């Protein structure tokens, strides 16, 4: 069975403590904030299983807005818990298993079917930021109707972005959706841990001008926005840069301002010699499934998108995101960038091309939290500043520039005039995270491993992205050598009772667990600090002599 990582476990422990009032007034409706790629579906599956474990008669609904997420959540649940009494209620998936104790459903299909699905003790909402604040909506009527039947019903929301541009945070203000955030994990934390892919960015010569575009409901008026950015010369220039930066990258995703704009970008990418498709809410379901499948399997290099692919789109291979849709919505900005955060084999990082000035407006993506996100009244607040030396955008509180290490001028508001250069690096990540990554060294994916007999013990050879790394466990050694071998045996998951000889170690090698990531940092002239991160989030670190001895 899949194991929860420590931060996933912590989120459920925090929720349980909030329900029980362990840290203040007992809570009924709580919010868990996990970044894109942090494994929300697994946490939801674990929550459903543990809830039924405590109360076998409980009835649970896992509700979201898209058939892709419905299928994903059901797949994750049954993968984590094969015996789960789970069903699906979704018109898009042609399934109506309303009696299932754990019902994974689409809001469009169930909001007016309360009599059919029956009372529920727990409702889990995936992508909770999509719930409107107004009560007279499908979500509002669905939750109110279920609560009228069962007043003690609990609601738990999961999201990467716990705020809406038109009404602020989901846990604040009149008519708030949730009582409070019970646990929040940040993008920066998970990048530093190696769970999410690092992000890099480049200054673009092409910049979209939306100075004359009007606003409505807190964001740009769609028709005016598309008219402003969908111009042939702008599209050609933007795609020329995208192609230049993306030649060595596998999967590009471009977020556009409208259907005509998405098609224009698609045609320009094709004209440059790369396969590309456009998807929107108007794309027929089967055609969209085919396009996304081809993209996932590498037959299509680039997808251009409008109004879709910001949530529920899971293609870890995405390693380039082009931001061609200006927006005042911090949530939309984070969701777009989040498509590149998942790790994939061979993927070292992801490149963000910010044509729309979103980093300048909203700040580095890892600095956006539930407390810093833009809300009504702060739409025009600038959250990044230009480096006077090279023009890279840096966080307002940054003292140095990651691109050129020039100290910004002390005078507030003063910016030097400059032209963007292709080699300039825009900090899509904050200086805090970049400094941590520089200090720690790079995490490398472990693609495979071998455990083989060696004189006096075992050799563990990790096939990392930059080549093999050998660790010798001298289990038959004495003193320090034996002590280090035992530490490594335990660190690799072998348990406290380490083998006493090479023959026993070889017979028990299946007890060892292959790490997912490897990091090596120099810690002296002849030694290195080696850190291993395992799929369940566990971390093991020890100093390692460079001659390979344990």
C-alpha positions in Angstrom: 0.0 0.0 0.0 1.2 3.5 -0.7 2.6 5.4 2.3 1.8 9.0 3.1 4.7 11.4 3.2 5.4 13.2 6.4 3.7 16.5 5.3 0.7 14.5 4.0 0.4 12.7 7.3 0.8 16.0 9.1 -2.2 17.5 7.2 -4.5 14.7 8.3 -3.2 14.9 11.9 -3.9 18.6 12.0 -7.4 18.1 10.6 -8.1 15.4 13.2 -6.8 17.7 16.0 -9.0 20.5 14.7 -12.1 18.3 14.7 -11.4 17.3 18.3 -10.6 20.8 19.5 -7.1 19.9 20.5 -5.8 23.4 19.7 -8.7 25.6 20.2 -12.5 25.5 19.5 -13.5 22.3 17.7 -13.9 22.8 14.0 -16.5 21.5 11.5 -15.4 22.9 8.1 -11.7 23.0 7.5 -9.3 23.7 4.6 -6.1 21.9 3.7 -3.7 23.7 1.4 -1.3 21.5 -0.6 0.6 22.7 -3.7 0.0 21.2 -7.1 2.0 18.0 -7.3 1.9 17.5 -3.5 -0.4 14.5 -3.8 -3.8 15.8 -2.8 -5.6 12.8 -4.2 -3.6 10.4 -2.0 -4.4 12.5 1.1 -8.1 12.5 0.2 -8.0 8.7 -0.2 -6.3 8.3 3.2 -8.9 10.6 4.8 -11.7 8.6 3.4 -10.2 5.3 4.6 -9.4 6.6 8.1 -12.8 8.1 8.4 -14.5 4.8 7.6 -12.1 3.0 9.9 -13.2 5.2 12.8 -16.9 4.9 11.9 -17.7 2.0 9.5 -21.3 3.4 9.0 -20.1 6.8 7.8 -21.1 7.9 4.3 -18.7 10.1 2.5 -18.8 12.2 -0.7 -15.7 13.3 -2.6 -16.9 16.1 -4.9 -15.1 18.1 -7.6 -15.9 19.9 -10.9 -14.3 17.8 -13.7 -14.6 14.3 -14.9 -10.7 14.1 -15.1 -10.5 14.8 -11.4 -13.3 12.5 -10.6 -11.6 9.6 -12.4 -8.2 10.6 -10.8 -9.6 10.6 -7.3 -11.4 7.3 -7.7 -8.3 5.7 -9.2 -6.1 7.0 -6.4 -8.6 5.8 -3.8 -8.9 2.3 -5.1 -5.1 2.1 -5.7 -4.5 3.1 -2.1 -7.4 1.0 -0.7 -8.3 -1.8 -3.2 -11.3 -2.9 -1.0 -12.7 0.6 -0.8 -16.6 0.6 -1.0 -16.3 3.4 -3.6 -18.4 4.4 -6.5 -18.7 7.1 -9.1 -21.6 9.5 -9.9 -20.7 11.4 -13.0 -22.6 12.1 -16.2 -19.3 12.7 -18.0 -18.1 9.2 -17.0 -21.6 7.6 -17.5 -21.7 6.1 -14.0 -24.4 6.6 -11.4 -23.4 4.5 -8.4 -25.3 6.7 -5.9 -25.5 4.1 -3.1 -21.7 3.8 -2.6 -20.6 4.6 1.0 -17.7 6.6 -0.6 -19.1 8.4 -3.6 -16.7 10.2 -5.9 -18.8 12.6 -7.8 -19.1 15.7 -10.0 -21.0 18.7 -8.7 -22.8 19.2 -12.0 -24.2 15.7 -11.7 -25.2 15.5 -8.0 -26.2 19.0 -6.9 -29.9 18.4 -7.5 -29.8 14.6 -6.7 -29.7 14.8 -2.9 -32.5 12.3 -2.5 -30.7 9.8 -4.7 -27.3 10.0 -3.0 -28.7 10.2 0.5 -27.3 11.8 3.7 -23.5 12.2 4.0 -21.4 12.6 7.2 -18.4 14.0 5.4 -18.0 15.9 2.2 -14.5 16.3 0.8 -14.2 19.0 -1.9 -11.2 18.8 -4.2 -10.1 22.2 -5.8 -12.1 24.0 -3.2 -11.2 27.4 -4.6 -13.7 26.8 -7.3 -16.6 27.0 -4.9 -18.4 30.4 -5.3 -19.1 32.3 -2.1 -22.8 32.9 -3.1 -25.2 30.4 -1.5 -27.4 30.2 -4.6 -25.0 28.1 -6.6 -24.7 24.4 -7.3 -22.1 24.0 -4.5 -24.1 26.2 -2.2 -27.3 24.3 -2.7 -25.6 20.9 -2.5 -23.9 21.6 0.8 -26.9 23.3 2.3 -29.2 20.5 1.3 -27.0 17.8 2.8 -26.5 19.8 6.0 -30.2 20.3 6.4 -30.6 16.5 6.5 -27.5 15.9 8.7 -26.6 19.1 10.6 -23.4 17.6 12.0 -22.0 17.0 8.6 -18.3 18.0 8.2 -16.8 19.6 5.1 -13.1 19.5 4.2 -11.7 21.5 1.3 -8.5 20.7 -0.5 -6.8 23.3 -2.8 -3.4 24.8 -3.8 -4.9 28.3 -3.9 -7.3 29.1 -0.9 -8.5 32.4 -2.3 -10.6 33.9 -5.0 -10.0 37.3 -6.7 -13.6 38.4 -6.4 -14.1 37.5 -2.7 -10.7 37.0 -1.0 -9.7 34.0 1.2 -12.0 31.1 1.5 -11.8 31.2 5.3 -12.4 34.9 5.9 -15.2 37.4 5.5 -19.0 37.2 5.6 -20.3 34.0 4.1 -16.9 32.4 4.3 -16.8 28.8 3.0 -14.5 27.3 5.7 -13.8 28.1 9.3 -10.0 28.1 9.0 -7.0 26.6 7.3 -5.9 23.7 9.4 -2.7 22.9 7.5 -0.7 24.6 4.7 2.3 23.4 2.8 4.2 25.8 0.6 5.7 25.3 -2.9 9.1 26.4 -1.6 9.2 23.8 1.1 8.5 21.0 -1.3 11.0 22.2 -3.9 13.7 22.3 -1.2 12.7 18.8 -0.1 13.0 17.5 -3.7 9.3 16.6 -3.9 8.6 19.2 -6.5 10.7 20.2 -9.5 12.7 23.4 -9.3 11.6 26.3 -11.5 13.7 28.6 -13.5 12.7 31.6 -15.7 14.0 33.8 -18.4 13.4 37.4 -19.2 11.5 37.7 -22.5 12.1 40.3 -25.2 8.3 40.1 -25.9 6.0 41.8 -23.4 2.2 41.9 -23.6 0.7 45.4 -23.2 -2.6 45.5 -21.4 -2.6 49.1 -20.2 -5.8 49.9 -22.2 -7.7 46.8 -21.2 -10.7 47.3 -18.9 -11.5 45.2 -15.9 -14.7 43.5 -14.7 -15.1 41.3 -11.6 -11.5 41.9 -10.6 -9.9 40.7 -13.8 -9.5 41.8 -17.4 -12.5 41.8 -19.7 -11.9 38.7 -21.9 -12.8 40.2 -25.2 -10.6 43.3 -24.7 -7.8 41.2 -23.4 -7.7 38.9 -26.4 -7.9 41.8 -28.8 -4.9 43.4 -27.0 -2.6 40.4 -27.1 -3.7 38.5 -30.2 -1.7 40.4 -32.7 0.4 38.6 -35.4 3.7 40.4 -34.7 3.5 39.8 -31.0 2.6 36.1 -31.4 5.4 35.5 -33.9 7.9 37.2 -31.6 6.7 35.3 -28.5 6.8 31.9 -30.3 10.2 32.6 -31.7 11.5 33.0 -28.1 9.5 30.0 -26.9 11.0 27.8 -29.6 14.5 29.0 -28.9 14.3 28.2 -25.2 12.3 25.0 -25.7 14.3 23.1 -28.2 15.9 20.9 -25.6 12.7 20.5 -23.5 10.1 17.9 -23.9 6.6 19.3 -23.2 5.5 22.9 -23.6 2.3 24.4 -22.2 1.2 27.9 -23.4 -1.7 29.6 -21.6 -3.5 32.0 -23.9 -6.1 34.8 -23.7 -8.8 33.4 -25.9 -9.6 30.7 -28.4 -8.5 32.7 -31.4 -5.3 33.5 -29.6 -4.6 29.9 -28.7 -5.1 28.9 -32.3 -2.8 31.7 -33.5 -0.1 30.5 -31.1 -0.6 26.9 -32.2 -0.2 27.9 -35.9 3.0 29.8 -35.2 4.5 26.9 -33.3 3.6 24.6 -36.1 5.1 27.0 -38.6 8.3 26.8 -36.6 8.4 23.1 -37.2 7.1 21.7 -33.9 3.9 19.7 -33.3 1.2 21.7 -31.5 -2.5 21.4 -30.6 -4.9 23.9 -29.1 -7.5 23.0 -26.4 -10.3 24.9 -24.9 -13.6 24.4 -23.2 -15.1 24.2 -26.7 -12.9 21.3 -27.7 -15.1 18.1 -27.9 -14.4 15.7 -25.1 -13.0 12.8 -27.1 -10.8 15.1 -29.2 -9.4 16.7 -26.0 -8.7 13.3 -24.5 -6.9 12.3 -27.6 -4.8 15.5 -27.7 -3.9 15.3 -24.1 -2.9 11.6 -24.5 -0.7 12.5 -27.4 0.9 15.3 -25.5 1.5 13.0 -22.5 3.1 10.3 -24.6 5.3 12.8 -26.4 3.7 12.8 -29.9 2.7 16.5 -29.4 5.4 18.9 -28.2 3.2 21.9 -27.3 -0.3 22.5 -26.1 -1.9 25.9 -26.3 -4.8 26.4 -23.9 -7.5 28.8 -22.9 -9.8 28.2 -19.9 -8.7 24.7 -19.3 -5.6 22.8 -18.1 -5.1 25.0 -15.0 -6.6 22.4 -12.6 -6.9 18.7 -12.8 -4.3 18.5 -15.6 -1.6 16.0 -14.6 1.2 15.7 -17.0 4.4 15.6 -15.0 6.6 15.9 -18.1 5.7 19.5 -18.6 9.0 21.4 -18.4 8.2 24.7 -20.1 5.2 27.0 -19.4 4.6 30.1 -21.4 2.5 32.7 -19.6 0.7 34.5 -22.5 -2.5 35.3 -20.6 -2.3 38.4 -18.3 -4.4 38.1 -15.2 -5.1 39.9 -12.0 -5.9 36.6 -10.4 -3.1 35.3 -8.1 -4.9 31.9 -8.0 -4.8 31.6 -11.8 -1.2 32.6 -11.9 -0.3 29.9 -9.3 -2.4 27.3 -11.0 -0.7 27.9 -14.4 2.8 27.8 -13.0 1.8 24.7 -11.0 1.4 22.6 -14.1 5.2 22.4 -14.2 5.9 21.5 -10.6 5.5 17.7 -10.8 8.6 15.6 -11.1 9.2 13.2 -14.0 12.1 10.9 -15.1 14.8 12.9 -16.7 13.2 16.3 -15.7 15.7 18.4 -13.8 13.7 21.6 -13.7 11.0 23.6 -15.6 11.3 26.9 -17.4 8.7 29.6 -17.0 8.5 32.3 -19.7 6.6 35.2 -18.3 5.4 37.3 -21.3 2.4 38.6 -19.2 4.2 40.2 -16.3 2.7 37.9 -13.8 5.8 37.6 -11.6 6.0 41.4 -11.3 2.4 41.6 -10.2 2.0 38.5 -8.0 5.6 37.8 -6.8 7.7 34.6 -6.9 5.4 31.6 -6.9 6.8 30.1 -3.7 6.1 33.4 -1.9 2.4 33.3 -2.6 0.6 32.0 0.4 -2.9 32.2 1.8 -1.8 35.5 3.5 -0.1 37.2 0.6 -2.4 36.4 -2.3 -4.1 39.3 -4.1 -7.6 40.1 -3.1 -10.1 42.8 -4.0 -8.5 46.2 -3.4 -4.9 45.0 -4.1 -5.3 44.0 -7.8 -2.8 46.7 -8.9 -0.2 46.2 -6.1 3.2 45.5 -7.5 4.9 42.6 -5.8 8.3 42.4 -7.5 10.9 44.9 -8.6 13.4 45.2 -11.4 17.1 44.7 -10.8 18.8 47.9 -11.9 21.7 45.9 -13.3 20.1 43.3 -15.6 16.4 43.9 -15.4 15.5 40.6 -13.8 12.4 40.7 -11.6 13.2 40.0 -8.0 11.1 39.9 -4.9 10.5 43.3 -3.2 12.4 42.2 -0.1 15.4 40.7 -2.0 18.8 42.3 -1.4 20.6 40.7 -4.3 19.7 39.6 -7.8 20.0 35.9 -8.6 20.7 36.8 -12.3 23.7 39.2 -11.8 24.3 39.7 -8.1 24.0 43.5 -8.4 22.8 45.3 -5.3 19.5 47.1 -6.1 19.5 50.8 -5.6 18.5 52.0 -2.1 16.2 54.7 -3.3 12.6 53.4 -3.1 10.7 53.3 -6.4 13.8 54.0 -8.5 14.3 51.7 -11.5 17.0 51.8 -14.1 16.0 51.7 -17.7 17.1 48.5 -19.5 16.3 46.1 -22.2 15.6 42.5 -21.4 18.3 40.1 -22.6 17.8 36.4 -23.4 20.3 35.4 -20.8 18.6 37.2 -17.9 17.1 34.9 -15.3 13.7 36.0 -13.9 13.3 34.6 -10.3 10.1 32.7 -10.5 11.3 31.4 -7.1 12.1 33.6 -4.2 15.6 34.4 -3.1 15.1 32.3 0.1 14.4 29.2 -1.8 17.1 29.8 -4.4 19.7 30.4 -1.7 18.6 27.2 0.0 19.0 25.2 -3.3 22.4 26.7 -3.9 23.6 25.8 -0.4 22.2 22.3 -0.4 23.3 21.2 -3.8 21.1 19.7 -6.5 18.8 16.7 -5.9 19.1 14.1 -8.6 16.6 11.5 -9.5 17.6 7.9 -8.7 16.7 6.0 -11.9 17.7 2.6 -10.7 19.9 0.7 -8.3 21.8 -2.5 -7.7 22.5 -4.3 -4.5 25.4 -6.8 -5.0 27.8 -8.7 -2.8 31.1 -7.0 -1.9 34.1 -8.0 0.2 32.9 -8.0 3.8 29.4 -6.7 3.0 27.3 -5.2 0.2 27.7 -2.6 -2.5 24.7 -0.4 -3.1 25.0 1.4 -6.5 22.5 4.2 -7.2 22.0 5.1 -10.8 21.6 8.9 -10.5 21.0 11.4 -13.3 24.7 12.3 -13.4 26.1 8.8 -13.1 26.4 5.9 -10.6 27.1 6.5 -6.9 28.4 3.6 -4.9 28.0 3.0 -1.2 29.8 0.1 0.5 28.2 -1.4 3.6 31.2 -3.1 5.4 29.0 -5.2 7.6 31.8 -7.6 8.6 34.0 -4.7 9.6 34.9 -3.6 13.1 34.6 -0.4 15.0 33.8 2.7 12.9 33.4 0.7 9.7 30.7 -1.6 11.2 29.0 1.4 12.8 28.7 3.2 9.5 27.5 0.1 7.7 24.8 -0.5 10.3 23.7 3.2 10.0 23.4 2.8 6.2 21.6 -0.5 6.5 19.0 1.2 8.7 18.9 4.3 6.6 18.0 2.2 3.6 15.1 0.7 5.4 16.7 -2.6 6.6 15.6 -2.4 10.2 17.5 -2.2 13.4 19.0 -5.7 13.4 21.7 -5.4 10.7 23.3 -8.5 9.2 26.5 -9.8 10.8 28.0 -11.1 7.5 28.0 -10.6 3.8 26.1 -13.8 3.2 23.3 -12.8 5.6 23.2 -9.3 4.1 22.8 -10.7 0.5 20.0 -13.0 1.7 18.2 -10.0 3.3 18.8 -7.4 0.6 15.0 -7.3 -0.3 14.5 -5.6 3.0 16.2 -2.5 1.6 14.2 0.3 -0.1 15.4 2.1 -3.2 15.5 5.9 -2.7 13.9 8.3 -5.1 16.3 11.1 -4.9 20.0 11.6 -4.2 22.0 14.6 -3.1 25.8 14.9 -2.5 27.4 17.8 -0.9 31.1 18.3 -0.2 31.8 18.3 3.6 35.6 18.2 3.6 38.5 17.4 1.4 37.9 13.7 1.2 34.3 13.3 2.3 30.8 14.2 1.2 27.4 14.5 2.9 25.1 12.1 1.2 21.3 12.5 1.5 18.7 10.1 0.3 15.0 10.9 -0.1 12.5 8.0 -0.3 9.1 7.9 -2.1 7.3 8.2 1.3 9.1 11.4 2.1 11.6 9.9 4.5 15.1 11.5 4.5 18.4 9.8 5.5 21.6 11.8 5.6 25.2 10.7 6.5 28.7 11.6 5.7 30.3 9.3 3.1 34.0 8.9 2.2 34.7 9.5 -1.4 36.6 6.3 -1.8 33.2 4.6 -1.5 33.7 3.0 1.9 30.7 3.2 4.2 
